Amino acid sequence: MVGGIRKGLKMESTRSGGMGAPDWHMEARSPVKGVGPEDVRRRNRNSVLRLLYPDHWLSRADVAKLTGLSKSSASGVVTSLIDDGLIHEEGRRIISGPGKPAVLLHLDPNARQIIAIDVSRPTELIGVVTNLVGEIQARAQLLVNEGEQLDIDPIVELIEELRDELNAPLLGVGVASPGTVDRSGTVLKASNLGWENVPIAARLEERIGVGVRVDNNANAAALGEYQYGVGREDMMFVQIAQGVGAGMVLNDQVVVGTLFSAGEIGHVVVDSNGVICRCGKRGCLETMTSLPSLRKRLNAEPSERDRILTQAGGVLGQTLSMPIAMTGIDDIVISGDSEVIDDVYLAAVSYAVNSRIDEEFFGKITVRRTQLGSDIVLLGESVAVLRSMLL
Ligand SMILES: [Zn+2]
């Protein structure tokens, strides 16, 4: 269960030209090529749902006013959403003064369910069923062999197991994968899973007959922290695991980059005299602060623990200070085994960042752990499905 949903979605009027609907997907939407009545209908439904998400109560008149739709169009959309069970109409707003109190509309958080799968963990596949506001309602996992190429069959098996737990219609399935993922759901490269140009979304859709999306796991985590954590409007998520990856949310959108590689910071050289990395270069960030590299150094010199962690956190903080200054992000969320990525490490990141940037411009940059624990990737993937398939 998640403590509370932090934010609704930003809303823009769709009245001007009708084509200005904001993009809630994780990537830029492809150019609109001709818009039929079905597109208009879908867009209008999405606009109304975005207004009500996650827990806003509005009257039909509010909906018309805020979407820019005519009263009769708004009412038609609302009626179709009520018929589909997505929203309910009940309750009355308490108003002072004359006039009839309004009946209010709200989203039913249990009207649909989402299956989210995380294939980025080294020894297990894990999946959950959530409702529309990120409450976990079922969970399943499968052990896999670390380092072996991952086949599609166990993913299908896990999805089918979770499907048996559904008690509402399934909105869609999301898969969080390591590596780079394009907007069609093809994993371009995920070395740990042995995947290169594997159309995961298409293959899963063929097997299970439901819409599937695939996202990079660090991007999913960033979205999870943004939506369900205490992330600020603009935030950066850094995951320290076998490698080092990051995700960034700017202006309500996850940044993915032209080649879908935004956040692949692990193999950026930060010390040209450093040790040779598995990629062949020397002194990549990953050689200095991935979990395996840190554990190796800590095991070799246990009495130097604080010095090693302070130095490694300092390198990460130094590396992050420039993108922080470029973007104005003031919230850095770090995840990683707390035995290693401890308070000493986080304090070193914070000191390195805050001592480098100009406080007059940027204020105090927060460096903190995620509040969502190990489910952060799954919750983020659930949000990704929600945003791309309903809102
Ligand atoms: Zn490297």
Boltz pocket constraint, residues with backbone or C-beta under 6 A from the ligand:
constraints:
  - pocket:
      binder: B
      contacts: [[A, 266], [A, 267], [A, 268], [A, 277], [A, 278], [A, 279], [A, 280], [A, 281], [A, 284], [A, 286]]
      max_distance: 6.0
